[in-house]
């Protein structure tokens, strides 16, 4: 079994494995938002799926920021955020 906690390469391989992500979405009933041909998630989605406090997610992001950015993590701002909101609210309103 691979050590995802200690291996950046193994974690990246999981994140880049579309089949693995599809299985996770199906098994966890965890649907993201399709935006610019990518599946995106809101911080509150992650909080709900892992059933943790938002501060836990924020600390995890802070601690692993560089790696997350390398794997596609992005904070949307300005026009890009406006575009995402239009898609988000059409596909999965809260």
N, C-alpha and C positions, 0 to 999 in steps of 0.2 A: 504494500500500500504506500502510495506517495505521501510525503509530508508537506501538505499544502501550507501549513503554518510557517515553515522555515524555508520553503523553496519558491522564490519569485517566478522562476521559469514554469514550474508546475501549476502555479496559480494562473499565470498568463495563458497556459495551454487550456485550462478549464474555461476561462473567460472567452477564449477564441473558438471554442468548440460549440458550433451552433446546435448540434444534436444534444449535447449536455444541457445547454440552456433551454431547449425546447422541452426536454424531459422535466427539468426543474419547474418550468412554467406550468406544465400539465399536472405534475404530481402535487405541486404546492398551490395550484389554482392562482398563480401569480402572473398576471398579465401586465406587460409594460405598454408603453406608448411608442408607436412607430413614428420616428421623426428623422428626416434626412436619411432614410433607409437604414436606420439603426433602431434597436429596441432601447428605450430609455425608461428610467425609473425615477420617481421623486423620492426625496429623503423620507417623506412620511410613508411611502410604500415600503421602504426598507425597514423602517421602525415597526410597521405592522407585521411584516412577515417574520421578523426575528423576535417580535414581542419584547422589545427593549425600549428604554427611554431614548429620546432624541439626542440627549447629551452623549450617550454611548456611541451612537453613529457619528456624531460630530467629532468626538475624540479619536475614533477609529480613522476617520477621514484625515484629521490633522496629523496623526501619527504616520499614516501611509500615503500622504498626499502625492508625493512624487511618483510612486508606483501606480496609484490610481489614475493620475493624469496620463501616464504612459499607456494605460489600458483603456483610455477613452473618457475618463471622468472629466466633466466639464460643468462649470457654473454658467448658465445661460444669462445673458444680459442684453438690454437694448432690443434691437429689431429681432434678433434670434429668439429672445425670450417671448416677444409678442407673437411670433410665428408659432412657437411651441404651444403657447396658451390657446391659440385658436384650434390647433389640432387636439390638444389635450382635452379641452372642454367639449369638443364634438364627439370624441371617442370614449371618454370615461369620466363623466362629471362626478364631482364629489358633492 
